[in-house]
């Protein structure tokens, strides 16, 4: 029995809809139009794939969602790819992935162009002053959320503090992450036992995945090689974005310290304020926060740069799903991987806290109204107010008071 057949709910009175690449693309395109909240979108993807379309069973979906939280990349994007892969093979994975990110990409292009045209206007300057403060609140809240989930004992706390200190000393966050993974293998010798196995039906399209995956990798490699001869800067940009995604364990926010380091600190392609503005725009678009890559690419190389940066930042995430799904059961049992992952997630708490502190120190227009605005936004996020409303309301208030 396939996953689709076993997921049918007779109480709904309708047979499950057959999954095709076209249907997956349209379904995730519609979902992507309202994909605010980053990892919170996983619940909406589950509702679409399990309840509405009946493409997967709840158990198979939950195993995939757990896998996507354990590998680097944007969790919601990878969950979309996982649903597509289970439902219709590699073509379905690509269709779901592309449909889900397309609305965010198109809107970020429009916002990036508007930003370049209007950034000198007084109301726009005030709005982005407020947005910079709001971003600090958002990143601080993300660090707190990561901390609640990941910092549970003195070992976690050591890795968190060490990561924050090392980033302040301008050590590469990638080196910090790698070191935390290695340290985690030693520190967490008493890791929890793996969960009991659940049956994960593997359709024929996944069993015969290797040659199709090899073809997709070959196409991606050819495109990257072509960039080397066409535009060296875009080639470098693509490699940087792929490297960022490869080390972004824990979801989209984990990419922020990496992107800041590579784009601002190492290469100076953007100044810190402009980068913060890009993160702010990423919060008012649907999709994951790593859509900031589109903003970065647009400012470096126009439309071509935006397209290259966007494709590059999501390519490793996509491949990671295709590579790991056939080995899902083994990965769940691999305790060494689980220990390394725990170390990495603890380090991200420190990295995010350090970035929030660095952004706060970089702001020169702190005042009583600015401080109150930041505190109010942080409090609203703690109270689980939707992040989109926090950004929109905070920006409107900043135009008046800053």
PyMOL commands that set and color helices and strands:
alter all, ss='L'
color gray80, all
select helices_A, chain A and resi 3-6+10-12+21-32+38-52+58-70+75-118+122-150+154-168+173-187+204-207+209-230+232-246+252-266+272-283+289-325+328-333+335-362+368-382+387-401
alter helices_A, ss='H'
color red, helices_A
deselect
rebuild
show_as cartoon
